[in-house]
């Protein structure tokens, strides 16, 4: 039997949608591992035979079947042999739109109606075996964010809820949750990921800190959408609209977590939610093993977004203290990311999506004024006057305050739009 190679999965789906080609995955039918090795393919699979093409580096897997033998996505045994057919291999895949293959002549093999579901914009499972792998739930939610006009088939949503009720989702390890979550956050409409997770009940199990934000009211003067969960989704979609990098999107997700712990008798105000948000963001980041750049930015944004929003009323000394708390003097590039996250927060509100964000226009110039202080010269002059240690640091701070004040004085008078920190 001659080995036959097929492009499978997402590459076939995206080609039918007219999307740019990305990484291609291949399945080979009628071959043994030794035959591929003899042709120069490099084996890399630990659990089942996967090889890298000797020239392109693309992944090639032997056609295989699988059987559930334990809990979670590790609980499978695989059977790969020359007699396994392409149709058997496709039958084990998650969604119909991912269960198509393309032959060398360009023809598409579509045993589960994937092309029809693509045209209808439906995410539908291939078989009841979908429930056996909890990662599939996350992947479906991520695909919903990538293709936001697609709907989840009712029978598939029922399976997702069954997976949550049966505890399959609880078997997910932190690394896989973060992997899929981070990819979903970088989609065109991240809110769809959380919408699907919330609809099936998985959000409450995986990110309860986020799930509890729905139903928590905010002051309508600052938040026309009122509901904190609704606001959060608007913020995430604004971050996507502004093409924000992943650390900014993670900071957007976690900036208001503390509002979920505000006692109901204090609603709709959320006094002190910034500190609570920072603590919850820290715990969530550690639990999911989120990358350090995301965790660090989330901490600053959670603590300081209210102060950044209200920075139009700050004097020079208070402005410097804000910069210092944000570590902006040492890390001005990260402060730019802080401002972007705050802009997403301010514009992620019903009817305010197109409003300018004054702090993003004012603060970079004020920070630049502080950065222009020649600290070596100030320190040398202070030493000549007999100052040392902390006094030199105070002299540098005084000069930075002076430069910021000069920059403030040079700015045209404007409506600062300062908002109550406790209301945001």
Buried (B, 14 or more C-beta within 10 A) or exposed (E): EEBBBBBBBBBBBBBBEEEEEEEBBBBBBBBBBEBBEEEEBEEEBEEBBBBBBEEEEBBBBBBBBBEEEEBBBEBBEBBBEBEBEBBBBBBBBBBBBBBBBBEEEEEBBBBBBBBEBBEEEBBBBBBEBBBBBBBBBBBBBBBBBBBBEBBBBEEBBEBBBBBBEEEBBBBBBEEBBBBBBBBBBBBEBBBBBBBBBBBBBBBBBBBEBBBBBBEBBBBEEBBEBBBBBBBBBBBBBBBBBBEBBBBBBBBBBBBBBBBBBBEEEEBBBBEBBBEBBBBBBBEBBEBBEBBEBBBBBBBBBBBBBBBBBBBBEBEBEBBBBBBBEBBBBEBBEBBBBBBBBBBBBBBBBEEBEEEEBBBBEBBBEBBEBBBEBEBEEBBEBBEEEEBEEEEBBEBBBBBBBBBBBEBBEEEEEEEBBBBBBBBB
